[in-house]
Amino acid sequence: MCGFFEFNKTSPQAISLIADLGMGKQLPLFRENKGVGPAADIDIVIVQDKQCTVAAAIWWLLLDSKLKPSKYTSFNTRSDKLNIPNAAGFVPYRKSRCIIPATAIVEGEGANNKRTYHHIAPQNRAFAMGGLYRQWINRDTGEQVHACSIITLAPHPAWQGIHSKSTPMFLPVDDKEIIEKWLDPEFSAVDEFTRLLDPEFRDSLLITPIDKPSTRRAIAASFCI
């Protein structure tokens, strides 16, 4: 799973991603994210009125009637659930996909009392994580909010000892056609996304063993994969 990430919008990696998405003028609209976990308020990239735009979202796809995170854990959506009709991600996968930008993520491995953590940062361009979103409305007040989740894939072989259960979906920003289709709410031929469901890194990664997500203090030397 992916349960913690950062977005340093002034970093060269973030500036590169936002520019490659054709959103350079919108960079000031992104908020600085110094590190958050599930149910936090984050920024996502969606298409509205045929234009890429920044939108605030709750990092928890399913909300209750008060627009609070529901009791059902939904900050990640497993890729093997995307084509199950009754699953939470089935409709959003076909109608409301998004990009969740991150300049680093944190993954944990092992039992709670012996859990190890790694801070993972791309070297050249921020992660464009594949996500899903929904719009929710409080019928009593009319308030509207977006809620989102990160799609998680099978574990990547290179992450053994880092996170052996899953890998976030990292989208290929260089493939302009697939990114355009991914963000297009009118594009529903999801068979074209099948190749995205195999875990793949899009950049070289700097991996740093850390004490825990909240403090992120390095406890051993970094290495690259």
C-alpha positions as CSV (number, residue, x, y, z in Angstrom):
1,M,0.0,0.0,0.0
2,C,1.0,3.6,-0.1
3,G,0.1,5.2,3.2
4,F,2.3,8.4,3.4
5,F,3.7,10.9,0.8
6,E,5.1,14.3,0.4
7,F,4.9,17.0,-2.3
8,N,7.5,19.7,-2.2
9,K,6.2,22.0,-4.9
10,T,9.3,24.1,-5.1
11,S,11.6,21.1,-5.8
12,P,13.1,20.6,-9.3
13,Q,11.3,17.3,-9.4
14,A,7.9,18.9,-8.8
15,I,8.5,21.7,-11.2
16,S,9.5,19.2,-13.9
17,L,6.3,17.1,-13.4
18,I,3.9,20.1,-13.4
19,A,5.6,21.5,-16.5
20,D,5.4,18.2,-18.3
21,L,1.7,18.0,-17.5
22,G,1.3,21.4,-19.2
23,M,0.3,23.0,-15.9
24,G,3.3,25.3,-15.2
25,K,1.1,28.4,-14.7
26,Q,-0.9,26.5,-12.1
27,L,2.1,25.6,-9.9
28,P,1.2,28.3,-7.4
29,L,-2.2,26.6,-6.9
30,F,-0.6,23.5,-5.5
31,R,-0.1,23.4,-1.8
32,E,3.1,22.4,0.0
33,N,2.7,18.9,1.5
34,K,5.4,18.2,4.0
35,G,4.1,14.7,4.7
36,V,0.6,13.3,5.2
37,G,-1.2,10.0,5.7
38,P,-4.6,8.7,4.9
39,A,-7.7,11.0,5.3
40,A,-5.6,14.1,4.8
41,D,-6.6,17.0,2.5
42,I,-4.3,16.8,-0.6
43,D,-4.1,18.1,-4.2
44,I,-4.9,16.0,-7.2
45,V,-4.8,16.7,-11.0
46,I,-8.1,16.2,-12.9
47,V,-9.6,17.4,-16.1
48,Q,-12.5,19.8,-15.9
49,D,-14.0,21.6,-18.9
50,K,-11.3,19.8,-21.0
51,Q,-8.5,21.5,-19.0
52,C,-6.1,20.0,-16.5
53,T,-6.7,21.6,-13.2
54,V,-5.7,21.3,-9.5
55,A,-8.4,20.1,-7.1
56,A,-8.4,19.6,-3.4
57,A,-9.4,16.1,-2.3
58,I,-9.7,14.0,0.8
59,W,-7.3,11.0,0.6
60,W,-10.1,8.5,1.3
61,L,-12.3,7.5,-1.6
62,L,-15.5,6.6,0.4
63,L,-17.1,9.2,2.5
64,D,-20.1,9.1,4.8
65,S,-23.2,11.4,4.7
66,K,-21.2,14.1,6.6
67,L,-18.4,14.0,4.1
68,K,-16.1,12.4,6.6
69,P,-14.0,9.3,5.8
70,S,-16.2,6.2,6.0
71,K,-15.5,3.2,8.1
72,Y,-14.4,1.3,5.0
73,T,-10.6,1.7,4.4
74,S,-10.3,3.3,0.9
75,F,-7.2,5.4,0.7
76,N,-5.7,2.8,-1.7
77,T,-7.6,0.9,-4.4
78,R,-6.1,-2.5,-5.4
79,S,-5.6,-3.0,-9.1
80,D,-7.2,-6.5,-8.9
81,K,-10.5,-4.9,-7.8
82,L,-10.7,-2.4,-10.6
83,N,-12.8,-4.7,-12.8
84,I,-15.1,-6.1,-10.2
85,P,-18.5,-4.4,-10.8
86,N,-19.5,-4.0,-7.1
87,A,-16.0,-2.8,-6.0
88,A,-15.6,0.9,-4.9
89,G,-13.1,1.6,-7.7
90,F,-15.1,0.1,-10.6
91,V,-17.0,3.2,-11.7
92,P,-14.3,5.8,-10.9
93,Y,-11.8,3.7,-12.9
94,R,-14.0,4.3,-15.9
95,K,-15.2,7.8,-15.3
96,S,-13.0,9.8,-12.9
97,R,-9.3,9.0,-12.8
98,C,-6.7,11.5,-11.5
99,I,-3.0,12.0,-11.0
100,I,-1.7,12.4,-7.4
101,P,1.7,14.1,-7.5
102,A,4.4,13.2,-4.9
103,T,8.0,14.1,-4.5
104,A,8.5,11.2,-2.1
105,I,6.6,8.3,-0.5
106,V,7.2,6.2,2.6
107,E,6.7,2.5,2.6
108,G,6.8,0.1,5.6
109,E,7.6,-3.6,5.9
110,G,7.2,-6.2,8.6
111,A,5.2,-6.6,11.8
112,N,4.4,-3.5,13.9
113,N,6.9,-4.2,16.6
114,K,9.7,-4.8,14.0
115,R,8.5,-2.6,11.2
116,T,11.0,-1.0,9.0
117,Y,10.4,2.2,6.9
118,H,12.0,3.6,3.7
119,H,11.7,7.1,2.3
120,I,11.5,6.8,-1.5
121,A,12.2,9.8,-3.8
122,P,12.4,10.0,-7.6
123,Q,15.6,11.7,-8.8
124,N,14.4,13.6,-11.9
125,R,10.7,14.1,-11.9
126,A,8.1,13.8,-9.2
127,F,5.9,10.8,-9.1
128,A,2.6,11.0,-11.1
129,M,0.7,8.4,-9.1
130,G,-2.4,6.9,-10.7
131,G,-5.5,7.6,-8.7
132,L,-9.3,7.6,-8.7
133,Y,-11.6,10.2,-7.4
134,R,-15.3,10.8,-6.6
135,Q,-17.3,13.9,-5.9
136,W,-19.5,13.7,-2.8
137,I,-22.4,16.0,-1.8
138,N,-23.8,16.7,1.6
139,R,-27.5,16.7,0.8
140,D,-28.3,18.7,3.9
141,T,-25.9,21.6,3.2
142,G,-25.1,21.3,-0.5
143,E,-21.4,21.2,0.3
144,Q,-19.4,19.3,-2.4
145,V,-16.0,17.7,-2.0
146,H,-13.7,15.4,-3.9
147,A,-12.3,12.2,-2.4
148,C,-9.6,10.1,-3.9
149,S,-7.5,6.9,-3.6
150,I,-4.1,5.8,-5.0
151,I,-4.1,2.7,-7.2
152,T,-1.8,0.0,-5.9
153,L,-0.3,-2.8,-8.0
154,A,1.4,-6.1,-7.4
155,P,4.8,-5.8,-5.5
156,H,7.8,-4.9,-7.6
157,P,10.6,-7.4,-7.3
158,A,13.1,-4.6,-6.5
159,W,11.1,-3.7,-3.4
160,Q,11.7,-6.9,-1.5
161,G,12.5,-5.8,2.0
162,I,11.0,-2.3,1.3
163,H,7.3,-3.2,0.7
164,S,6.7,-6.8,-0.4
165,K,2.9,-6.5,-0.7
166,S,2.2,-3.8,-3.3
167,T,3.6,-0.9,-5.4
168,P,1.8,2.4,-6.2
169,M,0.9,2.9,-9.8
170,F,3.4,5.3,-11.3
171,L,2.1,6.8,-14.6
172,P,4.4,7.3,-17.6
173,V,4.3,11.1,-18.0
174,D,6.4,10.9,-21.2
175,D,3.5,9.1,-22.9
176,K,1.3,12.1,-23.6
177,E,-1.4,10.0,-25.3
178,I,-1.9,7.7,-22.4
179,I,-1.8,10.6,-19.9
180,E,-4.5,12.4,-21.9
181,K,-6.7,9.3,-22.0
182,W,-6.1,8.7,-18.2
183,L,-7.3,12.1,-17.3
184,D,-10.2,12.2,-19.8
185,P,-13.5,11.6,-18.0
186,E,-15.1,10.6,-21.3
187,F,-12.6,7.9,-22.0
188,S,-13.8,4.6,-20.6
189,A,-12.0,2.0,-22.8
190,V,-9.9,0.9,-19.7
191,D,-8.5,-2.1,-21.6
192,E,-6.0,0.4,-22.9
193,F,-4.7,0.8,-19.4
194,T,-3.9,-2.9,-18.9
195,R,-0.1,-2.3,-19.4
196,L,-0.2,0.3,-16.6
197,L,-1.2,-2.4,-14.1
198,D,2.2,-4.1,-14.2
199,P,4.5,-2.4,-11.5
200,E,7.1,-0.2,-13.1
201,F,9.4,2.5,-12.0
202,R,9.6,5.5,-14.3
203,D,12.7,7.1,-12.7
204,S,15.8,6.2,-10.7
205,L,14.9,6.1,-7.0
206,L,16.8,7.3,-3.9
207,I,15.9,5.0,-1.0
208,T,16.6,6.0,2.6
209,P,16.0,3.8,5.6
210,I,14.1,6.0,8.2
211,D,12.9,5.7,11.8
212,K,9.2,6.3,11.1
213,P,6.9,8.3,8.7
214,S,6.2,11.2,11.1
215,T,9.8,12.2,11.7
216,R,11.6,10.6,8.7
217,R,15.0,10.6,10.3
218,A,17.6,8.7,8.3
219,I,18.9,5.6,10.2
220,A,21.2,4.2,7.5
221,A,22.9,5.2,4.3
222,S,20.7,5.9,1.2
223,F,21.0,3.7,-1.9
224,C,19.6,3.9,-5.4
225,I,17.5,1.5,-7.5
